Amino acid sequence: MWNHLRNNHQDYYKQIGTKEAAATVFASESKKRKLVLPSISNSFEAVKPLDPKSDNAQEITRAIGEMIACDAEPYLVVERQGFRNLIHVLNPRYKIPSREMFSKTVVPNFYEEIRSKIEAELELAKFISFTTDIWTCKVTNVAYISLTAHFNHPDFFEQIMVTLSTQVFTEQHTGINICEVLDLLLDEWKIPRNKVHLICTDNAANMLLGIDLLEVDHLSCYNHTNQLCINDSVFSQKSVEGAIKAARKIVTHFHHSAKAVQNLKQSKKN
């Protein structure tokens, strides 16, 4: 080693000076670079699957459940290969539970936890306003009714908006049926009628009747009322109606012709 330094590393050789000094330097460097090997038990522990009941595993499982709930992901996502590869890279020791575990335990528990918090906030609120509506899904042709609560936090005066329910509405859209559904929802959430400030809906006759039967104050939606005014005063004019028909015809033409779209893009470049 000494001859190697003298023949190939002249600068380092001159700094050390003697064989004794070199031996001291090499011994010091060896101590710095000494590796501490893990024990056999620690090595096995590092690749051992996480206990599903451990804090780390439960934290990951909850995070996946929150992702499914907040992003409206299908439970099938936990079985997709790309998602499983991602989790394996992040933590190879974590074993993803089955989708039944998420659908029957993780997400329902998360729902009950959030529901308890919402119930506590509703109980503290002095007055609560509501919005409700009925609509039909264009894809499935299934009707839904929703109820959303609006109130202020009593301590921080923070406005809070919470959708309490969105459920399938299979009955006929009569005022009586609307009243019954809303009445059941208010009872389900333990909201006394004297806390209901008002319920805001569109101007449909069945909605007006339903709120009237519920015996609470009603407010017509400003946007819907404004839309009715525009329809009656503007869109009813023949000149406006003709312009709208022409515009729709143009849009329909381009929606049904890829060639027309390409020609339009080309003309814009020119």
N, C-alpha and C positions, 0 to 999 in steps of 0.2 A: 504494500500500500504506500509505504514511504517513497519507494522508487517511482511508483506511478505518479504521485504528486509532483515529484521533482522533474520528471520527464514531460508531463502533460499539463500540469497546472502550476506554472512558475509563480504567478502572483500569489496564489494561496499558499504555496510552499514557502515563499519568503516571509509571509505574515506569521506563519507558525514558528518557523525558525529551527526547532529541534524535534527529534522523535518523541521526547517526553511530552512536549507541548501538544503535539499532534494526537498522542494517545489520550490526553485530557479532553481535547476538543471532541474527538470521536466518541468518547464515553459519555460526554454531556449530550451530544446529539442523539445518541442511542436511547438515552433515558427519555428525551423529549418525544421521540418517535415510537416509544414502546406502546403497543396496543394491548388494551384490556379486553380479552375475549369474554363474551357472555357465558354464563353457566348453561348446562344442558336444559335445566328446568326453565330458565328465562327464554331460551331459544324456542322451546315448544310453546311457551305461553304467548310468544309474539305472533304465532300463526294459528293459535287456537281460536275457534269461532267465538264471537261475543255471546255471553249469556243474554238471552232475550229479556231477562228481568233486570239486567244491569242498567245503570243510569245512562250510559252512553248509547246502548241499543234502544232504550225507550225514547231518548231524545231524538234519534234519527227516525224512528217509526212515527213519532208524533209529527215531525217536520214533513214527512211524506204525506201523512194524513191531512195536514193543513194545506199542502200543495194541491191535493186532490179536491178538497172542499173549496178553497179560494179560487182556483183556476178552472173549476168545473171539469176536471179531468175524469175520464172513465176509470173505473177500478182496474180495468185491463192494463193500464199503464205499467203496473208493477210487474207484469209478466212480459213486457216488451224487451227485446234483447238489448236495444240501445240504452234504455233506462237501467237495466241490470248491469251493463258494462260500466256505466257512469258511476253507480253506487260502488261497484267493485274497485274502481280506481280510487275513489274517495276513501273507502274503508274496506279493504279486502276481508276483514274479519266479520263484517256485518252480513247477516243472512236476512234477505228480504222476506217478510211474512207473506202468506198467501193473500190473494185479493179478497177472499172471504173474511179474513182477519180484519182487513180495512173496512169492508162494507158492513160487517156485523158488530164490530167492536170499536176500532180506532175512530172512525168518522162519527158514529153515533155518540161516543163518549165526548168527542169534541163538540158536537152539536148541543148536548145537554149542558156542557160547561158554558158555552156561549149563551144558551137560552137562560140559564140561571142568572148570568150577569145582566141580560136584557130585562128580565123580570124584576130584578132589584132596582134598575134605573127607572122602569115604568112605575114602580111603587113609589119612588121618591118624587116623580113628576106631579105637579099640582094639576095641570091641565094638559091634555093631549089632543092634537089635531090629527086627522087621518086623510089619506087619499086612497081611493079604490077605483078599479077599472076592470073591465072584461074585454078580452081580446081573443082572437082565434089564430093559432099557429098556421102559417101558410104552407108549411111542409107536411104536418101531420093532420091538419084540419081539426085539431082538438082545441076546445075553448078553455080558457083559464080565467080565474078571478084572483086578484091580489089585494092585500091590505097593507098599507105602509103607515107607520106612526111617526109623527113629528112633534118634538117637545124640546124644552130647554132644561139643561142641567140646573138643579136648584142652587148649587153652590158656585159654579163657575160661569153660569149664564151662557153655556155652550149649546148651540143648536145641534140636536141629535136627530138623525133620520134612520129608521130601522124598518126593513120589510119583514113584517111578522108572518106573512103567509102568501104563498103562490101555489094554488091548487087547481086541479082539474074541476071544471064546472060542467057537469053532464046534464043538469036539469035545464028546463026551459028558462030563458032569460026574462022571467017575469019579475015584477017588483016584489011579490011575496017571497019568491025563492031567493032573491038577492038579500032581502031583509033577514031571512032565516040563516043564510051563510054568515053574514056579518055579525049577527047576534051570537052565533055559536063561537066565532073567532074572538069576539070581545070577552065572552065567558071563559074561553080556553086560556086566554092571557090574563084573566082575573082583573079586568079593567071595568070598574063601576061606571054606570052611565053618567053620573055627575062629574066624572073626570073628562068626558068627551067634550072638547070645546066645539068642534064641528067636523063634518066629513065633506071633503071636496071631491066632486065627480064631474063628469061631462054633463051635457044638457039632455041626454036621452031620457025619454019619458019613464022607462022602466027603472032607471037609476033614481030619478026624482021621487018616484013612488016608494022605492025600497027604503030610502033614507027617511021619508016621511013616516012610513010604518015603524021604523026603528025609534021614532020620537026623539031625534037629536037634531041639532042645527045643521043646516046645509049651506054649502058655498059652491057656486058654479065655477068651473075651471075658466080662468081668464083666456088662456090660449084657445080653448075650444070655442068659447063665445066669440072671440076675435075672428077665428076661422069661419064661423057661420056668417058673421057680418061681411067678411071678404067674399065669401061664396055668393051671398045674396046681392051685394052691391057691385062687385067687380066681375066675377066670373059669369054672372048672368047676362052681361052685355054681349051682344052678338059679335062685335069687333074683337073683344078679348077672347071669346069662345073660338072664333075662327083662327086667331093667332096660336092658341094653345093646340088646336087640332093639327095645324100645319107643323108646329114644332114636334108634336108627338109622332107625326108621320115621318119626319126626317130622322128622329132618334130610332124609330122602329126599323127604318131602312138600314142604318148602319149596324144595328144590333144583329141583323140577319144576313149581313154580307161582309165577309172578311176582306174581299177584294175592294169594296167601297172604302173600308177603313184604311187599307194600304194606299189607295189613291188619294185619300184625304191627307194622310201623313206626308205623302210625296209632294202634294201641292203646297203644303205649309212650308216645306223645305225650299221649294222653288220661289 
